[in-house]
Amino acid sequence: MSRKASIERLLRDNLTPLHLELVDESHMHSVPPGAESHFKVTVISDHFLGTSLLARHRRVNALLRGEFDTGLHALALHAWTPAEWFERGGHVPDSPPCLGGSKTH
C-alpha cells in the first residue's frame, strides 16, 4: 500500500471526515522520485469541534506516528471543522516553496 493510501485510510477510519484531501508535495522538495515524504493534508471533521488547532495537529500527528517513523517527513496540515471549512469557502492555501535541502531552480 502506498504511503498516501495508508494516510488516507488512517484518517478516514479515525476521523470520519466530511472532506479529506491528500496532495503529495514531495516533488517540491529535495527527495528521490516516489519518496512520498511531504504531503498537504486537508481534513474536515466533526471530531475537531471544541478543540484547539494545536490539539487537532497533535491528534493527526499521533494517528500518523507510524508513517513518520518510516519516512514521512512533513505535513502541511489543514484540520478544520465543517463550519470553518465553509467559512473559508472550501479554499486551502497553497504550500510555500521549499527553502531547504539541495534542490535548485
PyMOL commands that set and color helices and strands:
alter all, ss='L'
color gray80, all
select helices_A, chain A and resi 3-15+26-28+46-48+53-63+65-69+82-87
alter helices_A, ss='H'
color red, helices_A
select strands_A, chain A and resi 19-24+38-44+74-80
alter strands_A, ss='S'
color yellow, strands_A
deselect
rebuild
show_as cartoon
